[in-house]
């Protein structure tokens, strides 16, 4: 199947032949649907905390995180092409109400002044659309969202990159140091570094902090091979194999390189105008405080297991696992002897932990929280995309009350302070297969299990209800006209 030239190509990317053969087998077999048990709702997997509890945890946040290392992890790879889909259609001559709305309200966009500097005729809608996305204008169609101007303030304008600097200073400080890690595309890294060099000094002075900004790129070794519809390797016209980036699930390898005690994860476009940032800061602190509480209790139980296991410890841990860690034990658990129960409970405790904000579903896109059955009959909390749910389970999606805004706080160290090997907690059977095209020919592409989906399937997961005010993504350019981006 593979020539010496193919093997050399794999070697340059750091991908083994067996890995590639395994990917081809995945295409042939397909990925199984998730065994959904039921949607997760408030009182059945989603915590809804009362105001007093929220206030207490937020007040304790500073003392709880004192001495802990914190990093904010921001996936910021890829161009914003899809964000400007409406403008591209309009440029091609297809009627598009969204594009017309953008042009009619262009003066409200944070990038308006830069657009004027291009010399475009502001009365010509098509010319305005072209000037926004084209390289001869702002070139926004090929830039990543993190570098676009989103918000306007009395003293200037700001990109999402800068808004994450602000957020970091407000809830992700370790003393006076703020660490933020951006995953970026290789072709855009220099532009991020250039922007950072220009703006970071001002934000350091404004917030009295020192920023530690780091970057990583999606590793070539996480790319997946493309195949034809008959599952043979797809080859370019020159005969070389085609490997494609494997989606945000590949970033578990980037996350695995970090070693902080607390890691906040949030997508680059989910930022709000600073005049409305209070809820965002409040609930990030809440999620982190809950994570630390869970870690403290989990670590204490694991230390007791090290000292010896008895019936009392089994009973206490069982209650904690089912009531606090939201992991339903299988029916077969009761028939195990005490030694087996101790081993099973200890394995459940000794895993990475993530506390995830969940927003009430008001029609926004996003994966949903579900109880998912394990092969052993247990049930655990998972974030599932619609493509992972079988046709017969689709009605369960309509009963889902909440969705995933990608709002996570993670603990990736064990009770001894050692970092977990995150690759060991991925469910490899939760990947995706999609149809794409290259050089005018159809191909099948494969994505790795999503970062907050299958890549974290075997983590301890806790869901907490957070308000819609904490979710302000910019999926299309018209989203920038929403009040949360226009204050």
C-alpha positions, 0 to 999 in steps of 0.5 A: 500500500505504501511506497518508500516515498510514502514512508519517508513522508510519514517519517517527516511528519512523525507519524508511524506506518501502523498509526496510518494503517489504524486510521485507514481501518477507522475509515473502513469500520466507521466510528460507533455512536455514543451509547446515550442513556439520557440528557443531563439536566439540572438535578440530574447531572447539572449543578445549579448553585444558590447565590449564597454558595456562589458568593462564598466560593467566589470570595474564597477563590483568591485564598484557594488558588494562592500558591497554585500555578494557573494557565489560560489555554486558548485554542486560536488556530485557523483562519476566520473564513467561515465567519465571513461566509455571508460576505463571500456569498454576497461578493459572488452575487448571491442575495444575502441579508446578513451581508447587507446588514453588515454593510448598513451598520459598518460604522458600528464595527470596531474595524471601521476606521481601518476599513476607511483607511483602505479607501473603499467607497462606503456607499458600494456594499459589494466593495465594502464586503470585498475590502473586509475579506480581501487581501487588498483590503483588511484581509480578514478572510484569511486571518485568525479570529484572534487577530481581528478587531472585535470591540471598540472603546473610548481609548481604542479598539481591541482584538480577542487576543487582547480580551483574553489578556484582560480576562487573564488578569482578572481571574487567572493570576498567579500572584502578579503573573498571568500565563496564557497559552495560545494554540496558533497556526504556523502561518499566523504565529509571527502576527500573534507575536507581533501583536503581543509585542505591541499591546502587552506592555500597556496591559501589564501597566493597566492591570499591574501584572506580568504576562507570560505568553506562550504559543504552540502549533498543532503537531504534524504527528497528529494529522490524519491521512485522507482516503478515497471513498474506496478507502485507498489513500488519497494522493495529490497529482504528484502522487504524494499522500494527503494528511489533514489537521485532525481537528481540535481533538489534536490539541490534547497533545498541546494541553499535555505539554502544560504542567500548571495546577489549574487550566482554564480553557475557552475558545478564542472568539468567546469574549465580551465587551469589557463593560459586561465582563463581570459575569464572565470573571465571577463564574470562571472563579466559581468553576475553579473554586469547585474544581479545587474543592473536588480535588481536595476531597479526591486527593484526601480519599486517595491518600487514605487508600494508600494507608489501607482500605476498609469498609468505611472508606469504601462506603464513603468513597462510593457516595462521593463518586456517585453524588459529587463526581457524577459517576454512576457505578455499574450494578455489578459493583455490589457483587465485588469483594472489598479488595476489588471495590477498593481497586475500582474506586481508586481507579475512578478517583485517580483521573484528571478532573474538569468542571464545565460550565453549561448554558441553558439552550436558547437556540445557540449551536454547540454540543450537549451534555449527556449521560453515556453508558460505559461497557461495564454498565456504568454511566458518566457525564460526556459532551456529545456532538450531534454527529455522535448521536445515533438516529434513534437517539436523536429525540433525546437531543430535543429533550436536552436543556443545556449546551456546551459553551466550551467553558472548562477549568481543568486539573491535570495533576494527581494527588502526588503532584505528578501530571497525568499522561492525558493521552491515556484518558482519550476514547479513540472510538469517538472520532469523526469522519467527514467529506471534503475535497481537494484538487477538485476530487472528493475525499474522506477526512478523519478528525480525532476525538474532540478536545472537550468530547472524546479526548476527555472522555475518561476524565472526571467530569462535573457540569455546572449551570452558568448564565448565558451572559458568559457565552458570547461567541462570534461565529459570523460577522453579524454577531459583532453587532450583538449588544454584548459586543457593542457596548 
